[in-house]
Amino acid sequence: MIRFIRAAILSTLIFATLGCGDSASVNKGREFLEMGDLSRALVQFEQAVSNNPRNATAHYLLARTYCLCDSAALAIKEYSILAQLNREMADDTLLRQKISLYLGLEPYPSVKLTEAKGNDAFPAISADGKRIAFSSKRDGNTELYLMSGDGSDQRRLTNNKAVDYGPSFSPDGSKLLFVSDREGNDEIYLYDLAAKNETRLTYSKSDDWLPCFSPDGQEAFWVSDRSGRYAVWRMALGPDNPKKENSPQVLFEDQTGEVAYFGLCSGRLIVQRESKNQSFLLSVDISDGRTTEINIPSFRSGIPTIVLPDGKTLAYVSSCDGNDEIYLYQPDQKRSVRLTNNISEDFVFGFTPDGRTMLYDSDRGGDRDVYLMHLDRLIARDQLLSKITKP
């Protein structure tokens, strides 16, 4: 889980001290801010700053409110003033996240793991975070590859004329499920990393894709339209049978729409349902099928929405700011944090078990590659100030 604790404590201390001798404008502005009335809060904080230009608390609240309104130029100006008056207040998490984006930066640093030409995409990370599987066309055809969690020891796993993609690790990291069209349409295959062999699991004239293991590793889940509409299917992973499926069954089907993507989290399916050109996010209990709609800001249809290991925070892709960027949505705070900031397409695919590192792919370098973003390394105050003052 991302460490917002220090920033939360700082904000609490700041608000706790406001009642002692602060101006009426600051206190009134606080009331409007807590009500969500940003316009009237701005009027009060601007008045407080005008009355006392060295009131750091007023500048802090004004800068935060400008950020909440996405008034970029004014937020940057106030942040610069605040940093001169109170450097600790300028370390506020929200301020650093927002100001970095306004300055054309990203709030958290990324590390590029792949460099080869050939579109390295669809990455998946093992449960222990030590290995990453992905697809690549670097050798002329789209195959599965494996590398260490730091990007080292990259090696090819499959070798055929078909397209192999969409890997997913078993809970113990010993096997992969993946998709291949080597028999004419998309089917699900199992790859044993120790034995280095492959087993075909599905035999259908329809497309089968987006596979993943059940939490206990004993079943395969995937999306298929074999019933006439896209639904989530399940199948036990028993003894190898090279010519017959092992009794697949529907795990989840929505009668009012079609499943676009799904993921697993704490015994729940997180399903993206599409209906009448609209996308919805649902939480489905695997044990009894109970469904709950998840409230989340508008997200990009056709792209996975990922639940972080904490079981609450959601990572999603949206083009609300002009192009496909990655956001984190924190339900308890009811706000989103934009993580990427460039003119390219960024797609999120997973997180390390501690939730501190995000796995994604991007074509920001001209070719699609695999990246890690470190969510425990928020951009420093001094780096922001250096960018602000740079001629």
Backbone torsions as a table, in degrees:
resi	resn	phi	psi	omega
1	MET	NA	137.4	-178.6
2	ILE	-63.4	140.9	-173.5
3	ARG	-89.9	90.6	175.6
4	PHE	-98.7	5.8	-170.6
5	ILE	-61.1	-47.5	-177.3
6	ARG	-61.3	-42.3	-179.7
7	ALA	-66.1	-37.2	179.6
8	ALA	-64.7	-40.7	178.0
9	ILE	-63.5	-42.7	179.3
10	LEU	-59.9	-46.1	-179.8
11	SER	-62.5	-39.8	179.4
12	THR	-62.3	-43.6	179.8
13	LEU	-63.9	-39.9	-179.8
14	ILE	-63.0	-47.9	-178.9
15	PHE	-67.3	-32.2	-178.4
16	ALA	-67.3	-28.9	-176.6
17	THR	-90.9	-5.1	-175.1
18	LEU	-67.2	-29.8	-175.2
19	GLY	-72.0	-12.5	-175.4
20	CYS	-92.9	88.5	173.0
21	GLY	84.6	3.1	179.7
22	ASP	-73.8	159.8	-177.5
23	SER	-69.0	158.7	177.8
24	ALA	-62.1	-33.2	-179.7
25	SER	-64.3	-41.1	179.2
26	VAL	-64.8	-45.8	-179.4
27	ASN	-63.6	-41.2	178.7
28	LYS	-66.8	-39.7	177.9
29	GLY	-61.5	-38.3	177.0
30	ARG	-60.3	-41.8	-179.9
31	GLU	-61.5	-45.5	179.3
32	PHE	-65.0	-37.2	-179.5
33	LEU	-64.8	-42.4	178.7
34	GLU	-67.1	-27.3	176.9
35	MET	-79.9	-12.4	-176.9
36	GLY	84.8	10.8	178.8
37	ASP	-90.5	84.2	-173.5
38	LEU	-68.2	-35.9	-177.9
39	SER	-61.6	-48.0	-179.3
40	ARG	-73.6	-29.6	175.1
41	ALA	-63.7	-41.7	178.9
42	LEU	-59.5	-43.0	-179.7
43	VAL	-58.5	-43.8	-177.9
44	GLN	-69.1	-43.5	-178.8
45	PHE	-69.3	-36.4	176.9
46	GLU	-64.7	-36.8	177.4
47	GLN	-67.5	-40.4	179.4
48	ALA	-63.2	-40.8	178.3
49	VAL	-67.0	-37.9	177.8
50	SER	-65.6	-39.2	179.9
51	ASN	-69.0	-36.9	-178.2
52	ASN	-143.2	90.9	-176.5
53	PRO	-60.7	-14.3	-179.2
54	ARG	-105.0	14.4	177.2
55	ASN	-80.1	98.5	-175.3
56	ALA	-62.4	-37.8	-179.5
57	THR	-63.2	-41.1	178.3
58	ALA	-63.7	-42.5	178.0
59	HIS	-64.6	-38.5	179.2
60	TYR	-61.9	-49.7	-179.3
61	LEU	-66.4	-36.1	178.3
62	LEU	-66.4	-43.2	179.0
63	ALA	-62.4	-43.3	179.0
64	ARG	-62.9	-41.4	-178.8
65	THR	-67.9	-39.1	174.3
66	TYR	-59.7	-39.3	178.2
67	CYS	-64.9	-42.4	179.2
68	LEU	-64.9	-27.5	176.4
69	CYS	-88.7	-6.2	-174.8
70	ASP	56.9	40.2	171.4
71	SER	-89.4	85.1	-167.6
72	ALA	-58.7	-53.6	-175.0
73	ALA	-61.5	-43.1	-179.6
74	LEU	-68.8	-37.0	178.5
75	ALA	-64.2	-42.7	179.0
76	ILE	-62.8	-42.7	179.8
77	LYS	-61.5	-47.6	-179.1
78	GLU	-66.2	-37.3	179.3
79	TYR	-63.2	-41.0	179.3
80	SER	-62.0	-41.8	178.3
81	ILE	-66.9	-44.9	-179.4
82	LEU	-58.4	-42.0	-178.1
83	ALA	-62.2	-29.1	177.2
84	GLN	-77.0	-31.3	-177.1
85	LEU	-86.2	-39.2	-176.3
86	ASN	-153.7	99.9	-174.8
87	ARG	-67.2	-30.7	179.9
88	GLU	-67.9	-41.0	176.5
89	MET	-62.8	-33.2	179.7
90	ALA	-70.5	-9.5	176.7
91	ASP	-86.0	3.3	179.1
92	ASP	-52.8	135.7	-175.9
93	THR	-61.5	-50.5	-179.2
94	LEU	-57.9	-44.0	-179.1
95	LEU	-61.6	-45.9	-178.4
96	ARG	-67.5	-37.5	177.2
97	GLN	-61.7	-49.9	-175.6
98	LYS	-70.8	-45.6	-177.2
99	ILE	-62.4	-38.2	178.8
100	SER	-59.7	-41.8	179.4
101	LEU	-66.6	-40.8	178.9
102	TYR	-63.5	-26.6	-179.4
103	LEU	-90.6	5.2	179.2
104	GLY	82.5	15.4	-179.9
105	LEU	-105.3	176.4	171.5
106	GLU	-110.6	141.3	-174.5
107	PRO	-68.3	-22.8	-179.0
108	TYR	-128.9	145.1	-176.4
109	PRO	-77.5	147.7	177.0
110	SER	-117.3	152.5	175.4
111	VAL	-121.5	127.4	178.4
112	LYS	-82.6	123.8	-176.0
113	LEU	-95.9	-28.6	-178.3
114	THR	-121.2	150.2	-176.6
115	GLU	-130.4	-13.6	-172.6
116	ALA	-67.8	146.8	174.2
117	LYS	-75.7	131.3	179.6
118	GLY	139.7	21.8	175.5
119	ASN	55.9	84.5	173.3
120	ASP	-85.5	116.6	-170.5
121	ALA	-148.0	-179.8	179.1
122	PHE	50.3	51.2	-178.9
123	PRO	-74.0	150.7	174.8
124	ALA	-137.7	142.3	-177.3
125	ILE	-114.4	141.1	-179.8
126	SER	-70.1	162.0	-176.1
127	ALA	-61.5	-29.6	178.6
128	ASP	-90.4	-0.5	177.6
129	GLY	74.6	7.4	-173.6
130	LYS	-90.3	-18.3	-178.7
131	ARG	-136.3	148.5	179.1
132	ILE	-129.2	128.6	174.2
133	ALA	-104.9	149.0	-179.9
134	PHE	-159.2	168.7	175.3
135	SER	-106.3	150.1	-179.2
136	SER	-154.6	149.6	176.8
137	LYS	-108.3	20.9	-174.0
138	ARG	-62.0	-25.4	-179.7
139	ASP	-104.1	17.2	175.4
140	GLY	103.7	-17.0	179.5
141	ASN	-143.4	150.7	-177.5
142	THR	-75.2	110.6	-177.9
143	GLU	-126.2	170.2	174.7
144	LEU	-87.8	140.9	177.5
145	TYR	-130.5	160.1	178.9
146	LEU	-133.1	142.3	175.5
147	MET	-146.4	165.3	175.0
148	SER	-70.6	163.3	-177.2
149	GLY	-61.5	-19.0	178.4
150	ASP	-97.6	5.7	178.4
151	GLY	94.5	-4.5	-179.5
152	SER	-83.6	169.4	174.8
153	ASP	54.8	54.0	178.5
154	GLN	-81.3	127.7	-178.7
155	ARG	-146.7	150.6	-178.5
156	ARG	-81.8	141.9	178.7
157	LEU	-104.3	-44.3	-177.3
158	THR	-109.3	160.0	-177.5
159	ASN	-155.0	94.9	178.3
160	ASN	-157.2	178.3	-175.7
161	LYS	-86.0	-4.4	-178.1
162	ALA	-89.2	-177.9	177.1
163	VAL	-101.5	117.4	177.0
164	ASP	-111.0	126.2	-175.4
165	TYR	-157.8	178.1	174.3
166	GLY	65.6	48.6	-178.7
167	PRO	-70.8	153.8	176.2
168	SER	-146.5	130.5	-177.4
169	PHE	-80.1	147.1	168.2
170	SER	-71.8	159.2	-178.4
171	PRO	-55.0	-33.3	179.9
172	ASP	-90.9	0.2	176.1
173	GLY	76.6	8.8	-175.5
174	SER	-90.2	-16.5	-175.8
175	LYS	-137.1	163.5	175.7
176	LEU	-129.2	139.9	163.0
177	LEU	-98.7	143.3	178.0
178	PHE	-154.0	172.7	-178.5
179	VAL	-110.7	139.9	175.4
180	SER	-145.1	144.1	176.6
181	ASP	-105.7	26.7	-174.8
182	ARG	-65.0	-17.1	177.4
183	GLU	-106.7	15.4	174.9
184	GLY	109.3	-23.7	175.3
185	ASN	-147.2	167.9	-175.7
186	ASP	-68.2	122.6	176.9
187	GLU	-130.0	162.5	-178.6
188	ILE	-96.4	134.5	178.9
189	TYR	-126.4	156.7	176.6
190	LEU	-115.0	130.6	177.8
191	TYR	-116.7	123.4	177.3
192	ASP	-91.8	114.0	-174.3
193	LEU	-68.7	-30.8	179.8
194	ALA	-78.0	-47.1	-178.4
195	ALA	-80.2	-17.9	-179.0
196	LYS	58.8	42.6	176.4
197	ASN	-129.5	163.2	-175.7
198	GLU	-121.1	146.3	177.3
199	THR	-133.0	127.4	175.9
200	ARG	-76.7	133.2	-176.3
201	LEU	-106.9	-35.9	-176.0
202	THR	-112.0	146.9	178.9
203	TYR	-136.6	90.5	-175.3
204	SER	-144.6	147.9	175.5
205	LYS	-76.0	-14.3	177.0
206	SER	-88.2	170.0	178.3
207	ASP	-84.2	134.4	174.7
208	ASP	-119.5	128.3	-175.5
209	TRP	-157.1	-179.5	-179.3
210	LEU	54.3	55.7	-177.9
211	PRO	-80.4	153.5	169.5
212	CYS	-155.4	162.0	178.7
213	PHE	-85.0	151.6	170.2
214	SER	-67.5	162.0	-178.2
215	PRO	-55.5	-30.8	179.7
216	ASP	-92.3	-0.8	177.9
217	GLY	76.1	5.9	-175.7
218	GLN	-93.7	-9.4	-179.4
219	GLU	-133.0	159.7	171.2
220	ALA	-110.0	134.6	173.2
221	PHE	-112.1	145.8	177.3
222	TRP	-162.5	171.8	178.4
223	VAL	-103.6	136.2	178.1
224	SER	-149.9	152.4	175.3
225	ASP	-107.0	23.4	-176.3
226	ARG	-64.1	-20.2	178.9
227	SER	-92.6	2.1	-178.9
228	GLY	106.0	-16.7	174.3
229	ARG	-144.3	154.5	-178.1
230	TYR	-69.5	126.8	-179.0
231	ALA	-143.4	168.2	176.3
232	VAL	-93.1	127.6	-179.4
233	TRP	-112.6	161.4	178.3
234	ARG	-136.5	152.0	178.7
235	MET	-154.9	135.4	177.8
236	ALA	-68.5	141.8	177.5
237	LEU	-96.0	84.6	-178.1
238	GLY	-99.8	-155.3	178.4
239	PRO	-58.2	147.8	-178.4
240	ASP	-60.6	133.1	172.2
241	ASN	-135.0	101.3	-170.4
242	PRO	-71.1	-6.7	-175.1
243	LYS	-127.3	5.3	-175.6
244	LYS	-149.9	140.5	176.4
245	GLU	-72.6	153.0	-178.0
246	ASN	-93.1	67.2	174.6
247	SER	50.3	66.4	177.8
248	PRO	-67.7	147.6	179.2
249	GLN	-135.9	154.7	176.7
250	VAL	-72.8	128.1	175.9
251	LEU	-94.5	-40.8	177.5
252	PHE	-151.2	130.6	175.7
253	GLU	-139.7	133.9	-179.0
254	ASP	-107.6	124.6	-176.4
255	GLN	-76.9	-13.2	-177.8
256	THR	-104.6	-0.5	-178.9
257	GLY	-166.1	-169.7	-179.0
258	GLU	-126.1	145.6	178.8
259	VAL	-75.1	126.3	177.8
260	ALA	-98.1	-46.5	178.5
261	TYR	-146.6	162.5	172.7
262	PHE	-154.4	161.3	175.9
263	GLY	-146.2	176.0	-178.8
264	LEU	-119.3	142.6	175.6
265	CYS	-158.8	116.6	174.1
266	SER	50.4	48.7	177.5
267	GLY	76.9	13.3	179.1
268	ARG	-121.6	148.8	167.4
269	LEU	-91.2	132.5	171.5
270	ILE	-104.8	105.8	-168.9
271	VAL	-109.3	133.5	169.9
272	GLN	-95.7	118.2	179.7
273	ARG	-110.1	135.8	179.2
274	GLU	-117.0	131.1	-179.0
275	SER	-151.5	127.2	177.1
276	LYS	51.9	49.0	177.1
277	ASN	63.5	20.2	175.7
278	GLN	-123.3	150.2	-179.6
279	SER	-115.4	139.8	179.5
280	PHE	-131.3	151.9	178.5
281	LEU	-114.5	126.5	-176.5
282	LEU	-122.9	146.9	171.4
283	SER	-107.3	122.2	-176.4
284	VAL	-118.8	123.5	177.0
285	ASP	-74.6	120.5	-176.8
286	ILE	-63.4	-33.4	-174.2
287	SER	-72.3	-37.4	-175.7
288	ASP	-128.4	-2.6	176.4
289	GLY	79.9	3.4	179.7
290	ARG	-62.4	137.5	-173.3
291	THR	-118.9	135.1	176.6
292	THR	-131.1	131.8	178.3
293	GLU	-78.5	137.7	179.6
294	ILE	-100.2	123.9	177.7
295	ASN	-80.5	124.2	-176.8
296	ILE	-151.4	147.4	176.5
297	PRO	-57.3	162.4	-179.2
298	SER	-52.4	127.8	-178.6
299	PHE	-124.0	165.6	-176.4
300	ARG	-75.6	118.9	177.6
301	SER	-69.5	149.8	179.0
302	GLY	83.0	2.1	-179.9
303	ILE	-124.6	138.2	-176.7
304	PRO	-61.2	143.0	167.2
305	THR	-107.1	126.3	-170.9
306	ILE	-108.9	136.7	173.3
307	VAL	-93.9	129.0	179.3
308	LEU	-69.5	163.6	-179.3
309	PRO	-57.8	-19.9	178.3
310	ASP	-72.4	-9.1	178.4
311	GLY	78.7	2.6	-176.3
312	LYS	-123.9	-52.1	-175.4
313	THR	-70.0	139.1	-178.5
314	LEU	-114.9	138.1	172.2
315	ALA	-108.7	129.1	-177.3
316	TYR	-143.4	166.2	178.9
317	VAL	-111.0	135.5	178.9
318	SER	-143.1	149.2	175.3
319	SER	-106.8	23.0	-176.2
320	CYS	-63.5	-22.7	179.0
321	ASP	-102.8	14.9	173.7
322	GLY	118.6	-34.7	176.4
323	ASN	-148.4	173.4	-173.4
324	ASP	-69.5	112.0	178.2
325	GLU	-126.0	161.4	-179.2
326	ILE	-99.5	136.3	-179.4
327	TYR	-129.0	153.0	169.1
328	LEU	-109.4	131.7	176.4
329	TYR	-112.0	123.8	-179.8
330	GLN	-107.5	103.5	-174.9
331	PRO	-56.8	-36.6	-177.6
332	ASP	-67.1	-30.5	178.4
333	GLN	-97.4	-9.9	180.0
334	LYS	52.2	43.2	176.2
335	ARG	-146.7	157.1	179.3
336	SER	-107.5	148.3	175.7
337	VAL	-116.4	120.8	177.6
338	ARG	-78.6	130.6	-175.7
339	LEU	-103.1	-36.0	-177.8
340	THR	-109.1	155.4	-173.5
341	ASN	-154.5	83.0	178.1
342	ASN	-159.8	173.6	-175.5
343	ILE	-86.9	4.6	-178.3
344	SER	-97.8	178.6	177.1
345	GLU	-94.0	128.3	178.8
346	ASP	-121.7	126.6	-178.6
347	PHE	-124.5	128.9	-178.0
348	VAL	-88.2	142.3	-177.7
349	PHE	-131.1	-10.8	179.0
350	GLY	168.3	179.5	-177.6
351	PHE	-141.0	154.9	171.4
352	THR	-68.4	160.3	-175.2
353	PRO	-56.0	-30.5	-179.8
354	ASP	-85.2	-1.9	178.4
355	GLY	74.1	5.8	-175.5
356	ARG	-87.4	-15.3	-176.6
357	THR	-131.0	131.5	-177.9
358	MET	-106.1	136.7	177.5
359	LEU	-101.2	126.7	179.1
360	TYR	-150.0	165.8	172.1
361	ASP	-121.3	154.7	-173.9
362	SER	-155.5	150.6	174.3
363	ASP	-105.5	26.0	-178.5
364	ARG	-63.2	-20.3	178.8
365	GLY	-95.4	9.3	-178.3
366	GLY	99.0	-30.4	177.9
367	ASP	-126.3	146.7	-178.1
368	ARG	-72.3	129.1	-178.6
369	ASP	-136.2	168.9	-178.7
370	VAL	-98.6	135.5	-177.6
371	TYR	-130.9	157.2	167.7
372	LEU	-118.6	135.5	174.7
373	MET	-113.4	129.5	-177.6
374	HIS	-92.5	105.2	-174.6
375	LEU	-83.2	2.5	175.5
376	ASP	-105.9	15.6	-178.0
377	ARG	-130.5	65.0	-179.4
378	LEU	-61.3	141.2	-178.1
379	ILE	-53.2	140.1	-175.3
380	ALA	-78.3	150.5	177.1
381	ARG	-55.5	-45.8	-176.6
382	ASP	-64.8	-30.9	177.2
383	GLN	-67.5	-38.0	177.0
384	LEU	-66.3	-45.3	-178.7
385	LEU	-64.6	-35.7	177.7
386	SER	-63.4	-40.0	178.6
387	LYS	-68.5	-38.4	-179.3
388	ILE	-65.3	-42.5	-174.9
389	THR	-87.7	-7.2	-178.8
390	LYS	-66.9	126.3	-177.1
391	PRO	-67.4	NA	NA
